[in-house]
Amino acid sequence: MYRNGCIIIAFLVLLTLPAWAWSHQDVWLRNEQGDRITATLNSVDPYSPKKTCGACHSYSTITSGYHFQQGFDVMKDGYDAGKPWILSPGMFGAWLPTAAAGRLAAKNNSSERQIDLSTYDWIGAGKVSAKHRIKNPSCGSCHPGGGPMEFGRDARGRADGSKTHVTGEAANPGALDGDYSSRFTPDGKSAFRQSGVVEADCMICHSPGYRLEERSEQLYRRNYRWAASAGAGLGKVSGAVFTYRNPSAGPGQPGYEAGVWNLSKRPVVSYHWSNRGLFTADGRMKGSLIKKSVSSKSCLQCHAEGEAKNTGTAFSPDSDVHVKAGMTCSDCHPLSGKTKTQRLTHQIAKGKSLISHVRDDLDGQGMKTCIACHSDGQYQITRQGAKRQAGNPQATHARLLAGATFHTYLISCQSCHATSQPLRAMTILDMSAGMEYGYTADNFDGASRAEDYLQAASKPWLPWQTRG
């Protein structure tokens, strides 16, 4: 009788657990060979997200999403005959000066003058120093890995998933190869064998405590395969493939790019094995570090500066009614797809921008819209802390704007409800000196660093077309 009573009580407890009480199992870290990493086995190896997470999850399916591919899956040399510098419709291959000044090289080149950034340099040619107020991130610093950071291109400049950059480099490509040359290495060739590749890092989105800046620091040291271990905060990386000689030299200053290349001694990881918040007693990574849902904080690691720079948007309760109502980025930008299999491809629903054009063919797919939630009854958020319903503005509109016609198919709701922006944003981009220099939308002040645009404007600014 006592035993049956315990079973019933346990069952009732399970029934009363909230839906958000999901937990991930503890995980054995694995290296690039798929071998376990413990305090006594392979203890200094960087962990491989592909071999660790991919042991249970379909890595190839997940990394087919555009956040990982960024145009790599549809790129080719000559993608746009009228604009030969455009190699794809995504961040990898297109040139978006408001996002990054550097331009990816084609696979095939006839002169060094055609090569700005090879893939090797696209990933890691950056420099950041908070002490010296230098922030010149590489393109790879806001890319989650996989896709072009893991695999190379074939002879036509198309994605080739049959070989990683390490194996592609080993085939001794030509000196002007768009993947395997470098403007920075001593011999002008990439060093993927020493740096490794950057696999898709699940923890960037699924671990709330992720340290993106520490990951980026490893990329700038050309420690590509070590970036995930540092970003997840699992240990300290010692050693570097590349070290800047003068950390205080900023863009345009003498010695800015100069440094020392170490192509013989491999960096090592010192894992925090004794930290029970990270590892179990037997050496498995704690499953509690991994969250099924993705927080806005995770998204804004990459998107906050870009949105501030391009639109002046601030994602805070003081300036955004949806944030104030407890909504997150993924409430409007969920995984696109009607079935679990479709959603597993991690095509994150995207909106439309008139400023930056990235995979415009995917605009709106799976996106939650103002009309859908506020008028068509498609609001379905049941998460604790979120509003239970989205108010329908029809009655208010009818009272305040009697007889008005709302052609929302042509003019967005934001046209009336988001008429001024709280952050400074960029309105003019000047690259005449060979480096990025912007002017803010609020007062046309000069801005040379990404965080300059994150500062609050003296007062919310209006689009220039409306100014007197």
N, C-alpha and C positions, 0 to 999 in steps of 0.2 A: 504493500500500500504506500509506504514511504517513498519507494523508488518511483512508482507511477506518479505520485504527487510532484516529485522533483522534475520529472519529464514534462508534466503539464505546465509547471511554472516556467521552466526554461523555454517551452514553446511559446507561452504567452509573452515572455520578455522579448523574444525574437520578433513577434508580431508587432510589438509596440515600438521597436527601433525605428527612428526616422529614416526616410529614403536616402538621406545624405550620409548615413552611417556606413559608407562603403569603405573597404580597406583593401589595399594591395598586399599580396603576400611578400615576405622577405625574399630578397633576390641575391643569388650568387653573381658577383661581378666576373666577367670573362674578358680575356685579352683578344687581340686580333686573330689568334689561332683557335679561339673558342675554349681555351683552357681556363680553369678557375683561378681567380686571384684571391689569395688569403694571406694571412700574416706570415705564413711559412712557404707558400707556393706562389711563384711569379709575383712576389710582393711589391716590386717596384714598377711593374708594367702599368701603363695607362689602360683604363678599361675601355672596351669597345662597345658603344651603344648598339651597333649592329648585331654583335654576337650575344650581348647581354639581353637587351629587350627583344631582339629578333629570335631568341630561343623559343619564345611563346607567341609573339605577335608577327604578323606578316609585314616585314620590313619593306619589301618591294612594293606592296600595295599602298602602304601608308605614304611612302616617299614619292608616289606618283602625283600627289597634290601639287598645286602651283606654288605654294609657299616653299616647297623643296626644289621644284624644277625651275621656277622663275624664267620660263621660256626655253630652257635647255632642251626640253623634249620636242620642240618644234623648230629649233634654230638650224641655220645652215649659212655658209658663206654665200653672199648674194641674196639674202632673204628679201631685201628691198632693193630692187635694181636702181631706183631713183636716188636712194640714200645708202651707198655701199657701206657706211659705218654702222648701219642698223642690221644686226644679225638675228634678232628674235623680237617677239612682242613683249618680252618680260624684262625684269631687272638685269638678268644675265644676257647681255647681247644688245639691248636697246641702250640709247644714251639719254639719260634724264638729268640734265645739268642741275635741276633744283634738288635732286637727290644725291648726286655724286658727280664730281668734276671729271673723274677718270673714265676712260672708254676702253672696253674690252677689245682686244685684237682679234681679227679673223684667224681662222686656223691656218690659212695659207697667206704668206706675205712675201713680197719681193724686195723689201727694204726695211731696215730698222726704223725708219721714219714712220712706217705704218703701224708700229707697235707702241701703244701707250701702256696698257696693262695686259700682260699674259694672264692666263688663268692662275698660275702660281702667285703672281703679284696681286691679282684681283682679290684673292683670298686674304692675303696677309700684309700687304704694303700699307701699313698705317702706323701712326705714332700718337700716343696719348700720354700726357703728363699733367696731372692735376696740380702738382707743385709749381710747374712752369707755365700753367695755363695754355697748354697745347692740346688740341683735340682735333686730330685729322684721322678719323677712323677709316679702316679699310672697308671695301665693299662687303667682304665676308663677315664682318663683325655683326651684322644684323641678318645674316642668312643662317637658318637652322642646321645647315649641313645636308649631306646627301646630294643627289643630282650632280651639278657641275663641280661641286667641291669634293666629289668622290670619284667621278668618272670623267673620261676625256672625250674628245671628238674624233670622228673618222676623217678620212682624207677630204671629204666634201664639207667638213665643218658641221656635220650632224652628230647628235648625241650617240655615243657608243657605250652601252652598258655592259659590254663584254669584257672590258678591262678597266681597272682602276688607274688612277694617275701614276701609281708606283710602277705598275706593269707597262703602262704606256710610255713612261719615261725610259724604262729599261730597253725599249726597242730602238734607242738612239735616234730620235727624230732630228730634223734639220735645225740649224741655228735660228731660223726665223719662224719656228713653230709657235702658233698662238697659244698653245697650252704649256709647252715645255721650254720656253725661253724665259729670260728674266733680265730686267734692267738693273738689278741690284746685286746679284751674285757675282763672285769674282770671275767666273768663266762664262757668264751670260746664259747659263743653262739653269733650269729649275732644279730644285733639290727635294723632290717628293720622297725619294728613298729615305732621306734623313728626317724630313718633316712629317711624313705620313700624309694621309688624306683626312678630310673632315667628314665624318659620318653624321647622319641625321641624329640630332641630340634631342631625344624625347623630353628630357628633363627641363629644357628651356621653357616649355609650356606647362608641363605637368608637375613641376616642383616649385611651390611658391617661394622657396628661399633661394632660388637660383641666382648666381652671381655672374651676370652677363659681362660686366667689366673685367672680371678675372679671366673669363673665357677669351675675351678680346685681347687681353694682354698676352696670352699664349699664342694667339694668331700673329700678333706683331713680332713675337720672338721666333716666329716660324715653327713653333711647336704645335703643328696642326693636330696630330693624333693625341696630344695631351690636353687639348682645350676642354673636352667634355669632363675630364676628371677635375680640373680646376673650377669650371663653372658650377658643377654640382656641389662644390665645397667638400669633396670626399677626402682631399689630401692636399699636400703642398708639392708643387713641381719645382725641382731643382735642376738647373742647367738650361741652356738655350741653344738652339741652332743659330740664332742671330741675336746680337746685342748692339743697341745703338751706342756709338762712341760718345756722343754728346746729347744727353737727354733733354737739355735745355734749348737746343737749336730748333726753332720753329720753321714752318714753311717759308721758303724764300731766303732763309739765312744760311750762311756758310756752314757746311758740315751737317746739314739737316738729315741727309740720307746716309751718312757715313756710319759704318759699324763693323763689327767683327763677326765673321762667319765661323762656326764650329761644326765641321762636317764629319767629325770622327767620334766625339764622345756623346753618347746618348743621354738625354735628360731622364730623370727618374722621378717617381711619385712616392712620397712618404704619406701613406694613408693614415687617417686618424682612427686606428683600430680600436683604441680604448674608449672612444666617444660612443656611449650607448644610445645617443640620439641619432647616430649615423649607422652603427653596425651592431649586430647581435653578438653574443659571446662567441659563437662559432665562425664569425666573419662574414655573415651575409648583410647586404645593405638593407636597412630597415624599410619595409614597405610603406610605413607611415610618411616617408618623404615624398611619395608619389600620390598625386591627386587625380581622380578621373576627370573632374571638371577643370576648366582653365579659368583662372582669375584674370580680371582686367589688369592687375599689376604685371602679370606675365606678358600680356599683349603690349602694354605700354613701355616695356623695356626697350622695344624697338620702335614702336609707333608714336610715342609721345613727342619726341623731338621732331620727327617728320611732319606730324600734324600741326605742331606749333609753328614750324617754319613755313609750311605751305598754306595753311588756312587760319592760323591764329587760334585754333581750338584748344580749350583747356578741359580736361576730363576731371572735373571736381564738382562736389555738391553745390558750390557757390555759383557755378557758371553753367551747369548742365542739369536740366530737370530730370533726365533719365538716371543719371548717376545718383542724384538726390533721392530718387524713388527706389534705389537699391538695385538697379539693373547693372548688368555687366556687358562687356563687349560681345561675348558669345550669345547673349540674348537676341541681338539683332544680326550677328554674324555667326550663325551656327554651322555645323558641318552640313554641307549640301548633299541631298540625296533622300529618296523616299524609303530606302531599305537600309538595313544595317550594313550590308555589303557595300552599297554605294557610299555610305557615310564613312566607311573605313578608308576610302581613298584620301580622306583629309582635304577635300576641296572646301576650304573655308569660304562661306558666302561673302562676296565682295560687292561693294557699292560701285558708284561711278564718280570719277573725278574729271573735271574739265582742265585740270592742271597737269597731273601726271597720268600717263597712259600705260597701264600695266595689264596685259592680258584682257583687253577690253571685251574680247569675245565671251568672257565669263561674267561680265557685269550683270548683277541682279539675280544670278542663279542661286536660289535658296535664300535670298536675302529677305529679312523681315522689314516691311515698309511701314510708314506712318499710317497709310490708309488701311492696310491689312489689319493692323492691331487696333486702331482707334475707330474704324468705321465698319470693317468687315467681320469683326468678331474672331479674329485669328490669334488673339493674345492668349497664350497658354502657359505662362510662367507660374509655377506653383512653389518655387523655392522659398524657403523660410526667409523673411525679411523683405521680400519683394511685394509690390502692389498686387492685389488679387485680380484687378481688372484695369483695363486701359479706358479712360473716360472717352465717351463719344462726344465730339465737339459740335455735332449738328445743331442742337438746340441753341447753344451759345452763339454760333455763327448766324443762325436765323434771327436771333434777337438783336445782335449788334450790327449785322450787315443784311438787313432786310432786302430781299429781292436780288441779292448778289449771286453770281454764278461762279462756281469753283471748278476751274479747268485744271485739276491737279495732274492730269495726264501730261500737261505742258509745263506748268509751273509747280515747283516743289513746295511742300509745306514750310521748308526752311526760309523761303523767300519772305515770309511774313514773320515767322517765329524765331529766326536766327539772323537778325539784321545787323548785328555788331559783334565783334570778336574781342575777347579779353586779353589775348597774348599778342606780342608785337608782330610776328610774322614777317615774311619777306615779300617785298613788292617789286624790287629791282635786283637783278643778279648781274654783277660786273666781273667778267673773267678776262679782261683785257691785259692784265698783268701776269696771266698764266696760272692764277690761283683764284679761288672763290672769294668774292667780297660782295656782301649784300647790303641792301638798305631796307629798313623796317617800314612796315605799312602804316604804323601810327604816326611817326614824325620824320620819316626818311633818315633816321640815324644810321650810321655805319655799323655793320655787324660782321664779324669774321669767324665767330665760333657758333656751333649749333645751339649751345645753351643760351646764347644771346636772345634767341627767339622765344625761349621758354619764360623770359621775364614778362611780368604783367605790364601791359600798356598803361600809361598815365590815366587813360580813360578808354573804355571800349571804343574801337574805331569802326567807321562805316566804310563800305566799298568806295573807291575813289570816284566812281561815276555819280555818287549822290552828294559829294562834297561841294560846298559853295565856293 
